[in-house]
Amino acid sequence: MKRLQGGWLLAAALAFAILAPLPSLAQKVTLSEDTVKPRPDISVAKRQLTMANDLGRRTLQSFRAAQTDGSIPVDETLVQPARNTYALIRAARESMDLKKEYMKYPDPVFDLAYKRVAEAWNLSRTPVDKYTWSMERDAYLSISVRDVDRALQLVQQALIILP
């Protein structure tokens, strides 16, 4: 009986080791750690969103100005500002998550802003994800411009909604 239990335990451990997701590599962010650290303060989230909006606008300009020649691969200098924008939006969303934990009563206006930031966070991920780098440069740029532009619209809406 003990041999059978040990076999199942070994099989379960092996199955878990094979099927468990591997940790992904962290995105390279060139912003200070203090800038992207979430805090349960709405002014911190607003500052992070404002910085994301400013950096995202410059990112959009560089995407629009980039050559669409398919023979040129997507390089780090083009993607790094998008990574930083993504990190700032993610930090703002996490700051808002922390704020929600401390709120005594639900706030529908805050929830509306949070939904905008969460959607912007997902859209800002597009130019950062590695799978999009395997696209041809012109397709990558057009999809990235579309999604980052929409993400920044949502960020601006959230900034207007937040107190």
LONUTOR-528775 format. One record per residue (C-alpha): x, y, z; residue in one letter; residue number from 1. Coordinates in steps of 0.02 Angstrom, whole numbers, padded with zeros to 5 digits. Example, Ala and Ser with C-alpha at 12.3 -4.5 7.8 and 13.67 -1.06 7.14 Angstrom:
2
ATOM     xx     yy     zz res   n
ATOM  00615 -00225  00390   a   1
ATOM  00684 -00053  00357   s   2
***
This chain:
163
ATOM     xx     yy     zz res   n
ATOM  00000  00000  00000   m   1
ATOM  00140  00122  00043   k   2
ATOM  00225  00085 -00122   r   3
ATOM  00066  00128 -00216   l   4
ATOM  00046  00294 -00123   q   5
ATOM  00227  00339 -00155   g   6
ATOM  00204  00303 -00341   g   7
ATOM  00053  00416 -00351   w   8
ATOM  00143  00552 -00258   l   9
ATOM  00291  00540 -00377   l  10
ATOM  00175  00541 -00529   a  11
ATOM  00079  00692 -00462   a  12
ATOM  00240  00787 -00428   a  13
ATOM  00306  00747 -00602   l  14
ATOM  00141  00799 -00683   a  15
ATOM  00142  00962 -00586   f  16
ATOM  00321  00998 -00635   a  17
ATOM  00281  00971 -00818   i  18
ATOM  00114  01060 -00823   l  19
ATOM  00151  01206 -00707   a  20
ATOM  00179  01368 -00801   p  21
ATOM  00358  01425 -00806   l  22
ATOM  00394  01598 -00738   p  23
ATOM  00402  01724 -00877   s  24
ATOM  00542  01847 -00894   l  25
ATOM  00504  02017 -00823   a  26
ATOM  00485  02162 -00942   q  27
ATOM  00634  02277 -00946   k  28
ATOM  00579  02445 -00875   v  29
ATOM  00694  02595 -00875   t  30
ATOM  00590  02696 -00752   l  31
ATOM  00637  02713 -00569   s  32
ATOM  00566  02582 -00452   e  33
ATOM  00482  02718 -00351   d  34
ATOM  00388  02779 -00505   t  35
ATOM  00306  02612 -00541   v  36
ATOM  00276  02561 -00360   k  37
ATOM  00089  02548 -00324   p  38
ATOM  00019  02641 -00174   r  39
ATOM -00160  02654 -00108   p  40
ATOM -00164  02840 -00145   d  41
ATOM -00269  02906 -00288   i  42
ATOM -00147  03048 -00320   s  43
ATOM -00010  02919 -00353   v  44
ATOM -00121  02829 -00479   a  45
ATOM -00162  02994 -00564   k  46
ATOM  00023  03040 -00573   r  47
ATOM  00063  02870 -00648   q  48
ATOM -00077  02889 -00775   l  49
ATOM -00019  03064 -00821   t  50
ATOM  00158  03002 -00847   m  51
ATOM  00091  02856 -00950   a  52
ATOM -00009  02975 -01057   n  53
ATOM  00141  03088 -01090   d  54
ATOM  00259  02944 -01127   l  55
ATOM  00126  02854 -01229   g  56
ATOM  00102  03007 -01340   r  57
ATOM  00289  03010 -01377   r  58
ATOM  00283  02822 -01409   t  59
ATOM  00142  02846 -01534   l  60
ATOM  00243  02980 -01623   q  61
ATOM  00393  02865 -01637   s  62
ATOM  00283  02721 -01700   f  63
ATOM  00205  02835 -01832   r  64
ATOM  00375  02904 -01884   a  65
ATOM  00457  02731 -01895   a  66
ATOM  00493  02655 -02064   q  67
ATOM  00369  02522 -02117   t  68
ATOM  00498  02425 -02217   d  69
ATOM  00464  02242 -02180   g  70
ATOM  00648  02195 -02198   s  71
ATOM  00694  02296 -02042   i  72
ATOM  00660  02200 -01881   p  73
ATOM  00574  02281 -01733   v  74
ATOM  00711  02343 -01618   d  75
ATOM  00724  02380 -01432   e  76
ATOM  00733  02569 -01452   t  77
ATOM  00561  02567 -01531   l  78
ATOM  00485  02451 -01401   v  79
ATOM  00562  02517 -01238   q  80
ATOM  00451  02673 -01223   p  81
ATOM  00300  02561 -01250   a  82
ATOM  00361  02448 -01109   r  83
ATOM  00377  02597 -00994   n  84
ATOM  00203  02657 -01041   t  85
ATOM  00134  02484 -01006   y  86
ATOM  00224  02478 -00837   a  87
ATOM  00152  02647 -00786   l  88
ATOM -00026  02597 -00831   i  89
ATOM -00003  02431 -00740   r  90
ATOM  00062  02523 -00586   a  91
ATOM -00086  02642 -00590   a  92
ATOM -00206  02495 -00601   r  93
ATOM -00119  02411 -00454   e  94
ATOM -00126  02575 -00355   s  95
ATOM -00312  02582 -00390   m  96
ATOM -00329  02400 -00334   d  97
ATOM -00247  02446 -00169   l  98
ATOM -00360  02597 -00151   k  99
ATOM -00514  02486 -00178   k 100
ATOM -00459  02378 -00032   e 101
ATOM -00458  02529  00084   y 102
ATOM -00623  02603  00025   m 103
ATOM -00759  02591  00154   k 104
ATOM -00902  02602  00029   y 105
ATOM -00910  02561 -00157   p 106
ATOM -00886  02708 -00272   d 107
ATOM -00966  02687 -00444   p 108
ATOM -00868  02833 -00518   v 109
ATOM -00704  02757 -00458   f 110
ATOM -00758  02588 -00528   d 111
ATOM -00792  02669 -00697   l 112
ATOM -00617  02745 -00699   a 113
ATOM -00543  02579 -00644   y 114
ATOM -00627  02489 -00789   k 115
ATOM -00552  02615 -00909   r 116
ATOM -00378  02590 -00836   v 117
ATOM -00394  02401 -00839   a 118
ATOM -00443  02405 -01023   e 119
ATOM -00301  02527 -01061   a 120
ATOM -00181  02410 -00972   w 121
ATOM -00233  02265 -01085   n 122
ATOM -00220  02369 -01243   l 123
ATOM -00051  02442 -01196   s 124
ATOM  00015  02265 -01187   r 125
ATOM  00005  02242 -01376   t 126
ATOM  00171  02322 -01429   p 127
ATOM  00259  02243 -01280   v 128
ATOM  00213  02061 -01307   d 129
ATOM  00348  01962 -01396   k 130
ATOM  00227  01870 -01509   y 131
ATOM  00188  02032 -01599   t 132
ATOM  00373  02053 -01637   w 133
ATOM  00365  01904 -01755   s 134
ATOM  00246  02004 -01866   m 135
ATOM  00308  02104 -02010   e 136
ATOM  00359  02277 -01957   r 137
ATOM  00217  02369 -02044   d 138
ATOM  00085  02254 -01967   a 139
ATOM  00166  02271 -01796   y 140
ATOM  00169  02461 -01809   l 141
ATOM -00011  02478 -01869   s 142
ATOM -00080  02363 -01733   i 143
ATOM  00027  02446 -01600   s 144
ATOM -00027  02621 -01653   v 145
ATOM -00210  02569 -01651   r 146
ATOM -00202  02489 -01478   d 147
ATOM -00090  02617 -01393   v 148
ATOM -00197  02759 -01462   d 149
ATOM -00354  02678 -01391   r 150
ATOM -00265  02643 -01226   a 151
ATOM -00217  02826 -01210   l 152
ATOM -00395  02880 -01246   q 153
ATOM -00451  02770 -01101   l 154
ATOM -00313  02840 -00989   v 155
ATOM -00370  03017 -01028   q 156
ATOM -00550  02970 -00988   q 157
ATOM -00495  02894 -00822   a 158
ATOM -00397  03051 -00780   l 159
ATOM -00552  03156 -00810   i 160
ATOM -00661  03040 -00705   i 161
ATOM -00544  03023 -00556   l 162
ATOM -00560  03155 -00419   p 163
***
